[in-house]
């Protein structure tokens, strides 16, 4: 039976490589599934039928890949129109996109970092407002991992906060991306968390990464979540309260019970911090 999910909810990314396993999951095995609508719009046949079956059983959130919020080409209005139809059809609760650009006279098939400048803030915020108008809903933008840093007049945290405020939009906090960036670019992840506007955090992502070296981490989504990322998620819950949290796994899929064990770990953490928050509220009541 399909229900809505609350802040205390753990989800799993809907990937075609997992379809048969997801279809066989019992109701309630996860609290929601997240899809990239760009990969499913217009898809029929057995894949389209599978999506219909899953969206009838599990709440769906959507995470876009191709809007290129930081790009210079005009927004793809046809993609936005079809995305709105997709969101309506599947009763999508949260739509998010990446705070990056993905096209330049054609798709780049990667999430490219945006220069952290005042000009970029105005440009990106304007495009986010336009997206929200066309979709008819508030969206969330995700902090992305990046390796080459283009011109930075501002720190990453200042850039993100300025975009959120200027666009009046929400944040999808990718905890793994935050951890990876903090190591690769030498900043304090806890200090970064402390400066985020908690009221704008709509949800969280966690994922695995690859340890290339002690000071170089690669965001792969192809491995189990590492201990330091779990710890950073716990810190986010402690600071901001629990949020719907998604486990991302894009390839190198283990048996489904291993993925469900990670989503269950999310749930356990959420329940523990939700109980802690209730006790604190009772003490201060």
Number of C-alpha atoms within 10 A of each C-alpha: 8 15 13 13 16 12 14 19 23 28 28 23 22 22 18 16 12 17 14 10 12 20 14 9 14 9 12 12 16 20 24 28 22 23 20 20 22 19 13 15 14 10 13 12 7 9 13 13 12 17 20 14 12 21 20 15 18 22 22 27 24 24 21 17 20 25 25 26 26 26 20 14 13 10 18 12 12 9 15 18 13 16 22 18 14 18 18 12 11 17 16 18 15 18 25 21 22 24 26 26 24 21 20 11 8 8 12 13 11 12 19 23 20 23 19 20 18 14 9 16 22 14 17 24 21 17 20 27 18 14 21 19 11 14 19 10 14 16 21 25 26 23 23 22 23 20 15 10 13 13 10 13 12 14 11 19 15 15 19 20 16 17 24 20 14 16 19 16 20 22 27 27 27 22 26 29 23 24 22 25 24 19 15 19 14 10 15 13 16 14 10 14 19 13 11 19 14 16 10 18 21 21 21 22 22 25 24 22 21 16 13 9 9 8 12 15 20 18 20 16 20 17 18 20 18 14 10 11 20 18 12 19 25 19 15 21 19 15 13 17 19 28 22 22 28 25 24 26 23 18 13 11 16 13 10 12 12 12 17 18 11 18 23 17 14 25 21 15 18 25 15 14 18 19 12 14 17 11 12 11 10 9 8 7 6
